[in-house]
Amino acid sequence: MGGGIEALYIFDQQKNPILQHTYRSRPSPATVLLPLYLAHAEPRPSLIYLPNTAIPTLLFSLVHSNLLFLCPTSEDTEPLLVLEFLHRVVDIFEEFLGAPLLASKIENGYDIVAQLLGEMCDAGAISNTESNALREVVDVPGWVNKLLGNVGLPGSSLNPSPGSISSLQNPTLQLQNSGPSVPWRRPNVRHTSNEMYVDVIENLSVTLAPSGRPLSAFAYGSIAFNCKLSGVPDLLLTLTAAGGRSTIEQALELPVFHPCVRLARWREKPGELSFIPPDGRFVLAGYEVDLLPFTSGKSSLTTSNLHLPVSVDVKTSLGSEGADFEVRLQLAMNFSGTVTPPLSNTVRGGLGSRLGNSSPAFGGTSNQPVLEDVVVSISIPGNVRNVAEIRASRGDAHYSPGDNTIEWRMPTKDSAINVKGGQALLRGTVVGAKDHEEEQLDGLGVGSSFQEYDEGGYQTATQASRQMSVDEPVSRNVRKVQRNAALMPSSATVSFAIKGWLASGIRIDSLNINTRQSKGLGDTVKPYKGVKYLTVSRNGVEIRC
């Protein structure tokens, strides 16, 4: 695939073009591509093939902060490369222009945006997407530079310095000074307080059968790093799993790494990440963990010890007419077996925990995880007219007809819940549209029957009438139960966040500085090291009814 990026179009919330940047060839204009893109029904895919343009076009798209990014190409191109480029454009714009990314910021900062787009992609080929390297080549005007430039004092770009004159006269020196030796790190970095923070965040995706048996269970993790070290440090971060360091390679599936990570070291010794970090915040690595061993045979967890902080049980078609349902929520505060233990400052390379005394505002410790933001969303079919008599033993619950969901928020600050866990119950009654037969019965009176008068068979008709009056309510309730069965909840999802606990059991074993390979960081400097573990479920635990 020898294609490349041909153009980048950005539209605001009203789908008005605010930026059009062409890299190569003659791509279709934004006024032509936008109607073809909007003609597709939502949710629109990230890659759309448009055969009706002058030249058949592959259109890549990204929606971020109500802004639409379109990237067309008329040649075969690696799709992930273009989509990753769009994500990097958003990240770089937010870093240089500020988050959240707004249309006004792009329009007012076009001088910066034009420089960024020119450096990130050259003639359709992606070149430089590292923020630290872009800061060395992109001129970001500040109010001081603008003031000096207006009065013509030194410091303005119109008055070159002797160093810049010498670099222009010496092409070799200009080539050497064109960028840093490490592309992802700025040179001459200085910090008054040297600190390192590591955040391990996992997103759960668990699907349970109506019986409670797990159908699939995955944990998608990312290791976020915030480096505030002077000079050019060389770091070594070691990971370990629940079964020890030897099982880390089997536990982690599909790992992805920042370009700063030395892959040869990881292949030689799985679990060890050797790298020169960028300055500031960045994502060091990402991974996937299969929590069900019987599907892949790799994970050390079993179905019985698949520890989840919440368990949900949904019972439907309750009551005489089958119109009631019940949702039972169990909060478990005992996470034995997968709790990330505290790290020793001496054995583990001086790695402190931000879950303990170093940051009391964070809440909780590694031995006592904190469960927060528990929300249960119950999906209701669209043909339900109303959900009456919603009763929750704890928390607040309300029905949203527009979204066809019941949202049940559970408070977790209750001391009884945090210490012993807790059980909560929610009951509700679905109300559907009345059918024609029920409306007739309501108008004529329930249980009324009409028989033709037959003088010869009067006694037989009377006995039949009595038998029908007994059987008719029973058959009518059976029909109501069958009709209400289609109005029962189809699924329930649970959202929550746990500080100080990871479902996969992965943890950071040590974080050390290689003093021999590091530059600019004195031997006497003892940087602070902090770690944080967080498990998040955004409607990630689903039980089917």
C-alpha positions as CSV (number, residue, x, y, z in Angstrom):
1,M,0.0,0.0,0.0
2,G,1.8,3.1,-1.2
3,G,-1.0,5.6,-0.7
4,G,-0.9,8.5,1.7
5,I,-3.0,11.3,3.2
6,E,-4.3,13.7,0.7
7,A,-6.1,16.3,2.8
8,L,-7.6,17.1,6.1
9,Y,-11.0,18.8,6.5
10,I,-12.4,20.0,9.9
11,F,-16.0,21.0,10.4
12,D,-17.7,22.6,13.4
13,Q,-20.9,21.5,15.2
14,Q,-23.1,23.0,12.5
15,K,-21.0,21.2,9.8
16,N,-19.5,24.4,8.5
17,P,-15.9,24.0,7.3
18,I,-13.3,25.7,9.5
19,L,-10.1,24.3,8.1
20,Q,-9.1,22.7,4.8
21,H,-5.5,21.6,4.5
22,T,-4.3,19.8,1.3
23,Y,-1.2,17.6,1.3
24,R,-1.0,16.1,-2.1
25,S,-2.8,15.5,-5.4
26,R,-6.2,17.1,-6.0
27,P,-8.6,15.5,-3.6
28,S,-12.4,16.0,-3.7
29,P,-13.4,19.3,-2.0
30,A,-15.0,19.4,1.4
31,T,-18.3,20.6,-0.1
32,V,-18.5,17.4,-2.1
33,L,-17.5,14.9,0.6
34,L,-19.6,16.3,3.4
35,P,-23.1,15.5,1.8
36,L,-21.9,12.0,0.9
37,Y,-20.7,11.4,4.4
38,L,-23.9,12.7,6.0
39,A,-26.0,10.5,3.6
40,H,-25.0,7.5,5.6
41,A,-27.1,6.6,8.6
42,E,-25.8,6.9,12.1
43,P,-23.7,5.5,13.6
44,R,-21.4,6.2,10.7
45,P,-18.3,4.0,10.3
46,S,-14.8,5.4,10.6
47,L,-14.1,4.3,7.0
48,I,-16.5,4.9,4.1
49,Y,-16.0,4.1,0.5
50,L,-17.4,6.7,-1.9
51,P,-17.5,5.4,-5.5
52,N,-19.6,8.3,-6.9
53,T,-16.9,11.0,-6.7
54,A,-14.8,12.0,-9.7
55,I,-12.1,9.6,-8.4
56,P,-13.3,6.8,-6.1
57,T,-12.4,7.9,-2.6
58,L,-11.8,6.3,0.8
59,L,-13.1,8.7,3.5
60,F,-11.7,8.4,7.0
61,S,-13.6,10.2,9.8
62,L,-13.3,11.1,13.4
63,V,-15.8,13.0,15.7
64,H,-14.3,14.7,18.7
65,S,-15.8,17.4,20.9
66,N,-18.6,18.0,18.3
67,L,-15.9,18.6,15.6
68,L,-15.8,16.4,12.5
69,F,-12.4,15.4,11.0
70,L,-12.4,14.0,7.4
71,C,-9.4,12.7,5.7
72,P,-9.8,11.5,2.0
73,T,-7.5,9.3,0.0
74,S,-7.9,7.9,-3.5
75,E,-5.3,5.2,-3.2
76,D,-4.9,2.0,-1.1
77,T,-3.7,3.1,2.4
78,E,-3.3,1.3,5.7
79,P,-6.5,2.2,7.5
80,L,-5.1,2.1,11.0
81,L,-2.3,4.5,10.0
82,V,-4.8,7.2,8.9
83,L,-7.1,6.7,11.8
84,E,-4.1,6.9,14.2
85,F,-3.0,10.1,12.5
86,L,-6.4,11.6,13.1
87,H,-6.3,10.8,16.8
88,R,-2.8,12.2,17.0
89,V,-4.0,15.4,15.4
90,V,-6.6,15.8,18.0
91,D,-4.1,15.1,20.8
92,I,-1.6,17.5,19.5
93,F,-4.2,20.2,18.9
94,E,-5.4,19.8,22.5
95,E,-1.9,20.1,23.8
96,F,-1.0,23.2,21.8
97,L,-4.4,24.9,21.8
98,G,-5.8,23.7,25.1
99,A,-8.6,21.2,26.0
100,P,-11.4,21.0,25.3
101,L,-10.8,21.5,21.6
102,L,-13.2,24.1,20.2
103,A,-13.7,25.5,16.7
104,S,-12.9,29.0,17.9
105,K,-9.5,27.9,19.1
106,I,-8.6,26.3,15.7
107,E,-9.7,29.5,13.9
108,N,-7.9,31.9,16.2
109,G,-4.7,29.7,16.3
110,Y,-4.4,29.0,12.6
111,D,-0.8,30.1,12.6
112,I,0.0,27.3,15.1
113,V,-2.3,24.8,13.4
114,A,-0.8,25.3,10.0
115,Q,2.7,24.7,11.4
116,L,1.6,21.6,13.2
117,L,-0.1,20.1,10.2
118,G,2.9,20.8,8.0
119,E,5.3,19.1,10.5
120,M,3.1,16.1,11.2
121,C,2.6,15.2,7.6
122,D,4.8,16.0,4.6
123,A,3.4,15.5,1.1
124,G,1.0,12.8,2.4
125,A,3.6,10.9,4.4
126,I,3.3,11.0,8.2
127,S,6.5,12.3,9.7
128,N,6.5,13.9,13.1
129,T,3.7,13.3,15.6
130,E,5.5,13.6,18.9
131,S,4.5,16.7,20.9
132,N,7.9,17.2,22.5
133,A,9.6,17.2,19.1
134,L,7.0,19.5,17.7
135,R,7.6,22.0,20.4
136,E,11.2,22.4,19.2
137,V,10.2,23.2,15.6
138,V,6.8,24.9,15.9
139,D,6.9,28.6,16.9
140,V,4.2,29.3,19.5
141,P,3.9,33.1,19.8
142,G,3.4,34.4,23.3
143,W,2.5,37.8,24.5
144,V,6.1,38.6,25.2
145,N,7.3,37.6,21.7
146,K,4.4,39.6,20.2
147,L,5.4,42.7,22.2
148,L,9.1,42.4,21.3
149,G,8.2,41.8,17.7
150,N,6.1,44.9,17.5
151,V,8.8,47.2,18.8
152,G,11.7,45.5,16.9
153,L,13.7,44.5,20.0
154,P,16.0,41.4,20.2
155,G,14.0,38.3,20.7
156,S,11.8,38.9,17.8
157,S,11.9,36.5,14.9
158,L,12.7,39.4,12.6
159,N,16.1,39.9,14.4
160,P,18.1,36.7,14.1
161,S,20.6,35.9,16.8
162,P,24.3,35.2,16.1
163,G,23.6,31.5,16.7
164,S,21.0,31.4,14.0
165,I,23.2,33.3,11.6
166,S,26.0,30.8,12.1
167,S,23.6,27.9,11.6
168,L,22.5,29.4,8.3
169,Q,26.1,29.7,7.2
170,N,26.9,26.1,8.3
171,P,24.4,23.6,6.8
172,T,25.8,20.8,8.9
173,L,25.2,22.7,12.1
174,Q,21.7,23.5,10.9
175,L,21.0,19.8,10.3
176,Q,22.2,18.9,13.8
177,N,20.1,21.6,15.5
178,S,16.9,20.8,13.5
179,G,15.6,18.5,16.2
180,P,16.4,16.6,19.5
181,S,18.4,13.4,19.6
182,V,15.4,11.6,21.2
183,P,12.4,12.5,19.1
184,W,9.8,12.2,21.9
185,R,11.7,14.2,24.5
186,R,12.6,17.8,24.6
187,P,16.3,18.6,25.2
188,N,17.6,20.4,28.3
189,V,14.6,19.5,30.5
190,R,14.8,20.9,34.0
191,H,12.4,20.3,36.9
192,T,12.7,21.7,40.4
193,S,10.9,18.6,41.9
194,N,11.7,15.3,40.2
195,E,8.6,13.0,40.2
196,M,7.2,10.0,38.4
197,Y,3.6,8.9,38.5
198,V,2.2,5.7,37.1
199,D,-1.5,5.0,36.6
200,V,-2.7,1.6,35.7
201,I,-6.3,1.8,34.5
202,E,-8.4,-1.2,33.4
203,N,-11.8,-1.1,31.6
204,L,-14.0,-4.2,32.1
205,S,-16.1,-5.8,29.5
206,V,-18.1,-8.7,31.0
207,T,-21.1,-10.5,29.6
208,L,-23.2,-12.8,31.8
209,A,-25.9,-15.3,30.8
210,P,-29.3,-15.2,32.6
211,S,-28.1,-18.0,34.9
212,G,-25.1,-15.8,35.9
213,R,-22.5,-17.9,34.0
214,P,-19.9,-15.6,32.4
215,L,-20.0,-15.7,28.6
216,S,-17.0,-13.4,28.1
217,A,-14.8,-11.3,30.4
218,F,-12.0,-9.0,29.2
219,A,-10.0,-6.3,30.9
220,Y,-8.6,-3.6,28.6
221,G,-5.7,-1.9,30.4
222,S,-3.5,1.1,29.8
223,I,-0.4,2.3,31.7
224,A,-0.4,6.0,31.8
225,F,2.9,7.7,32.8
226,N,3.6,11.2,34.0
227,C,7.3,12.0,34.0
228,K,8.8,15.1,35.6
229,L,12.5,14.3,35.5
230,S,15.4,16.5,34.6
231,G,17.8,15.6,31.8
232,V,17.5,12.4,29.8
233,P,16.6,9.6,32.3
234,D,16.7,5.9,31.4
235,L,14.0,4.0,33.3
236,L,13.2,0.3,33.9
237,L,9.6,-0.6,34.9
238,T,8.8,-4.2,35.9
239,L,5.3,-5.7,35.7
240,T,4.1,-8.8,37.5
241,A,0.9,-10.8,37.4
242,A,-1.2,-12.7,40.0
243,G,0.8,-15.9,39.4
244,G,4.2,-14.2,39.5
245,R,6.5,-12.5,37.0
246,S,6.8,-15.7,35.0
247,T,3.1,-15.6,34.0
248,I,3.1,-12.0,32.8
249,E,3.6,-13.0,29.1
250,Q,0.7,-15.4,29.3
251,A,-1.6,-12.9,31.1
252,L,-1.0,-10.0,28.7
253,E,-2.6,-10.3,25.3
254,L,-2.0,-8.0,22.4
255,P,0.3,-5.6,24.2
256,V,1.0,-2.2,22.5
257,F,3.8,0.1,23.5
258,H,4.9,3.7,23.1
259,P,7.7,4.2,20.6
260,C,10.1,4.9,23.5
261,V,9.9,1.3,24.7
262,R,12.8,-1.0,23.7
263,L,11.0,-4.0,22.2
264,A,14.1,-6.2,22.3
265,R,14.2,-5.9,26.1
266,W,10.5,-6.9,26.4
267,R,11.0,-10.0,24.1
268,E,14.1,-11.1,26.0
269,K,12.6,-10.5,29.4
270,P,8.8,-10.2,29.3
271,G,7.4,-7.9,31.9
272,E,10.4,-5.4,31.8
273,L,9.9,-2.1,30.1
274,S,13.1,-0.2,29.4
275,F,12.6,3.3,27.9
276,I,13.6,6.9,27.8
277,P,10.3,8.7,28.7
278,P,8.9,11.7,27.1
279,D,8.5,14.8,29.3
280,G,5.1,15.1,30.8
281,R,2.0,12.8,30.4
282,F,1.9,9.9,27.9
283,V,0.5,6.4,27.5
284,L,3.4,4.0,28.0
285,A,1.6,0.7,27.1
286,G,-1.8,-0.9,26.6
287,Y,-2.8,-4.5,26.9
288,E,-5.8,-7.0,27.0
289,V,-6.4,-9.7,29.5
290,D,-8.9,-12.6,29.0
291,L,-10.4,-13.3,32.4
292,L,-11.9,-16.6,31.4
293,P,-9.4,-19.4,31.1
294,F,-11.7,-21.9,29.4
295,T,-12.0,-19.6,26.3
296,S,-8.2,-19.1,25.8
297,G,-6.5,-21.4,28.3
298,K,-4.0,-18.7,29.2
299,S,-5.3,-16.7,32.1
300,S,-4.6,-17.8,35.6
301,L,-8.1,-16.9,36.8
302,T,-11.0,-19.4,36.9
303,T,-14.7,-18.9,36.6
304,S,-15.2,-19.4,40.4
305,N,-12.7,-16.7,41.4
306,L,-13.6,-14.2,38.7
307,H,-13.9,-11.5,41.4
308,L,-16.4,-8.7,40.5
309,P,-17.3,-6.0,42.9
310,V,-21.0,-6.2,42.0
311,S,-23.3,-9.0,41.0
312,V,-26.8,-8.5,39.5
313,D,-29.7,-10.9,39.3
314,V,-32.8,-10.1,37.2
315,K,-36.1,-11.9,37.6
316,T,-38.9,-11.2,35.2
317,S,-42.6,-12.1,34.7
318,L,-43.5,-11.9,38.4
319,G,-46.9,-11.4,39.9
320,S,-50.3,-12.8,38.9
321,E,-50.2,-11.1,35.5
322,G,-46.5,-11.4,34.9
323,A,-46.0,-7.6,34.8
324,D,-43.5,-7.3,37.7
325,F,-39.8,-7.6,37.5
326,E,-37.1,-7.6,40.2
327,V,-33.4,-6.6,40.1
328,R,-31.2,-7.7,43.0
329,L,-27.8,-6.0,43.4
330,Q,-25.1,-7.4,45.6
331,L,-22.1,-5.2,46.4
332,A,-19.0,-7.2,47.4
333,M,-16.3,-5.5,49.4
334,N,-14.0,-8.5,49.7
335,F,-11.5,-8.7,46.8
336,S,-9.3,-11.4,48.1
337,G,-6.9,-12.9,45.6
338,T,-6.6,-10.0,43.2
339,V,-6.0,-7.0,45.4
340,T,-2.8,-5.1,44.4
341,P,-0.5,-5.2,47.5
342,P,1.3,-2.2,48.7
343,L,4.8,-1.7,47.3
344,S,7.9,-1.5,49.6
345,N,10.1,1.6,49.2
346,T,13.2,-0.5,49.6
347,V,12.5,-3.8,47.9
348,R,10.5,-2.3,45.0
349,G,12.9,0.5,44.1
350,G,11.4,3.3,46.1
351,L,7.9,3.1,44.5
352,G,5.4,4.7,46.9
353,S,1.7,4.4,46.6
354,R,-0.7,7.3,46.1
355,L,-3.4,5.2,47.6
356,G,-1.9,5.4,51.1
357,N,-0.6,8.2,53.3
358,S,1.1,10.0,50.5
359,S,-2.2,11.2,49.1
360,P,-5.0,11.0,51.6
361,A,-7.4,12.9,49.4
362,F,-7.4,10.0,46.9
363,G,-9.1,7.7,49.4
364,G,-8.6,4.1,50.5
365,T,-5.5,2.0,50.6
366,S,-4.3,-1.0,48.6
367,N,-5.7,-3.3,51.3
368,Q,-9.1,-1.6,51.3
369,P,-10.3,-0.7,47.7
370,V,-12.9,2.0,47.3
371,L,-16.0,1.3,45.3
372,E,-17.7,4.4,43.8
373,D,-20.2,5.5,41.2
374,V,-22.3,2.4,41.1
375,V,-25.1,2.8,38.5
376,V,-27.4,0.1,37.1
377,S,-29.0,0.7,33.8
378,I,-32.0,-1.6,32.9
379,S,-33.0,-1.8,29.3
380,I,-36.8,-1.6,28.7
381,P,-38.4,-2.6,25.3
382,G,-39.7,0.3,23.2
383,N,-43.3,-0.9,23.3
384,V,-43.6,-0.3,27.1
385,R,-46.0,2.5,27.8
386,N,-44.8,3.2,31.3
387,V,-43.0,1.6,34.3
388,A,-45.1,2.1,37.4
389,E,-44.3,1.6,41.0
390,I,-40.5,1.7,40.8
391,R,-39.4,0.8,44.4
392,A,-35.7,0.7,45.4
393,S,-34.6,-0.4,48.8
394,R,-31.5,1.8,48.4
395,G,-30.5,4.6,46.2
396,D,-32.5,6.5,43.6
397,A,-34.2,5.0,40.5
398,H,-36.1,6.7,37.7
399,Y,-37.4,5.7,34.3
400,S,-36.5,7.6,31.2
401,P,-39.1,6.9,28.4
402,G,-36.9,8.6,25.8
403,D,-34.0,6.3,26.4
404,N,-36.1,3.3,27.3
405,T,-33.9,2.7,30.4
406,I,-34.2,2.7,34.1
407,E,-31.3,4.3,35.9
408,W,-30.6,3.1,39.4
409,R,-27.9,5.0,41.3
410,M,-26.5,3.3,44.4
411,P,-24.8,5.3,47.2
412,T,-21.5,3.7,48.3
413,K,-20.6,6.2,51.0
414,D,-22.8,4.3,53.5
415,S,-20.5,2.8,56.2
416,A,-22.5,-0.4,56.3
417,I,-21.9,-0.9,52.6
418,N,-18.3,0.0,52.6
419,V,-17.4,-2.3,55.5
420,K,-19.7,-5.4,55.0
421,G,-20.9,-4.9,51.5
422,G,-24.6,-4.7,50.9
423,Q,-27.7,-6.0,49.1
424,A,-30.2,-3.8,47.3
425,L,-33.5,-4.6,45.6
426,L,-35.5,-2.8,42.9
427,R,-39.0,-3.8,41.8
428,G,-41.1,-2.3,39.1
429,T,-44.2,-3.0,37.0
430,V,-44.4,-2.6,33.3
431,V,-47.5,-1.1,31.6
432,G,-48.1,-1.9,28.0
433,A,-50.7,-0.8,25.5
434,K,-54.2,-2.3,26.0
435,D,-55.4,-4.6,23.3
436,H,-58.9,-4.5,21.8
437,E,-60.2,-7.4,23.8
438,E,-59.1,-5.8,27.1
439,E,-60.7,-2.5,26.2
440,Q,-64.0,-4.3,25.5
441,L,-63.9,-6.2,28.8
442,D,-63.2,-2.9,30.7
443,G,-66.3,-1.3,29.0
444,L,-68.6,-4.2,29.6
445,G,-67.4,-5.3,33.0
446,V,-65.0,-8.0,33.9
447,G,-66.4,-11.5,34.0
448,S,-69.7,-10.7,32.2
449,S,-71.0,-13.3,29.7
450,F,-73.9,-13.6,27.3
451,Q,-75.8,-16.7,26.4
452,E,-78.7,-17.2,24.0
453,Y,-82.0,-18.2,25.7
454,D,-83.0,-21.8,24.9
455,E,-86.0,-23.0,26.8
456,G,-85.3,-26.6,26.2
457,G,-81.7,-26.5,27.2
458,Y,-81.9,-23.9,30.0
459,Q,-80.3,-26.1,32.7
460,T,-77.4,-27.1,30.4
461,A,-76.7,-23.4,29.4
462,T,-76.7,-22.3,33.0
463,Q,-74.1,-24.9,34.0
464,A,-71.9,-24.0,31.0
465,S,-72.2,-20.3,31.9
466,R,-71.0,-21.0,35.4
467,Q,-68.0,-23.0,34.1
468,M,-67.0,-20.3,31.7
469,S,-67.2,-17.6,34.4
470,V,-64.7,-19.7,36.4
471,D,-62.3,-20.4,33.5
472,E,-62.4,-17.0,31.8
473,P,-60.3,-15.1,34.4
474,V,-57.7,-17.8,34.4
475,S,-57.4,-17.8,30.6
476,R,-57.3,-14.0,30.6
477,N,-54.4,-14.0,33.1
478,V,-52.5,-16.5,31.0
479,R,-52.9,-14.2,28.0
480,K,-51.7,-11.2,30.0
481,V,-48.7,-13.2,31.3
482,Q,-47.8,-14.1,27.7
483,R,-48.3,-10.5,26.5
484,N,-46.3,-9.0,29.4
485,A,-43.4,-11.4,28.7
486,A,-42.5,-9.3,25.7
487,L,-42.4,-6.2,27.9
488,M,-39.8,-7.5,30.4
489,P,-36.3,-6.0,30.6
490,S,-33.9,-7.4,28.1
491,S,-30.7,-6.7,29.9
492,A,-29.1,-4.8,32.8
493,T,-25.6,-3.2,32.8
494,V,-23.6,-2.0,35.7
495,S,-21.2,0.9,35.8
496,F,-18.7,1.5,38.7
497,A,-15.2,2.6,39.5
498,I,-12.8,0.9,42.0
499,K,-9.7,2.7,43.3
500,G,-6.9,0.4,44.4
501,W,-8.0,-2.8,42.6
502,L,-7.4,-4.5,39.2
503,A,-9.4,-7.3,37.9
504,S,-6.5,-8.9,36.1
505,G,-4.2,-8.9,39.1
506,I,-1.4,-7.2,37.2
507,R,0.6,-4.8,39.3
508,I,3.9,-2.8,39.1
509,D,6.7,-4.6,40.8
510,S,9.4,-1.9,40.6
511,L,10.4,1.3,38.8
512,N,14.1,2.1,38.8
513,I,16.4,4.6,37.1
514,N,19.4,3.4,35.2
515,T,22.0,5.8,36.5
516,R,24.7,4.7,34.0
517,Q,22.5,5.4,30.9
518,S,20.8,8.5,32.3
519,K,22.1,12.0,31.5
520,G,21.6,15.2,33.4
521,L,20.2,13.6,36.5
522,G,22.6,13.6,39.4
523,D,23.3,10.5,41.5
524,T,22.1,12.2,44.6
525,V,18.6,12.9,43.2
526,K,16.0,10.7,44.7
527,P,12.8,11.3,42.7
528,Y,9.4,10.6,44.2
529,K,7.6,7.6,42.6
530,G,3.8,7.1,42.9
531,V,1.5,4.4,41.5
532,K,-2.3,4.3,41.3
533,Y,-4.6,1.4,40.3
534,L,-8.1,2.0,38.9
535,T,-10.7,-0.3,37.5
536,V,-13.6,1.3,35.5
537,S,-16.7,-0.2,34.1
538,R,-18.8,2.0,31.8
539,N,-21.8,-0.2,31.3
540,G,-19.1,-2.9,31.0
541,V,-20.8,-5.6,33.1
542,E,-23.9,-6.8,31.3
543,I,-26.3,-9.5,32.4
544,R,-28.8,-10.8,29.8
545,C,-32.4,-11.6,30.8
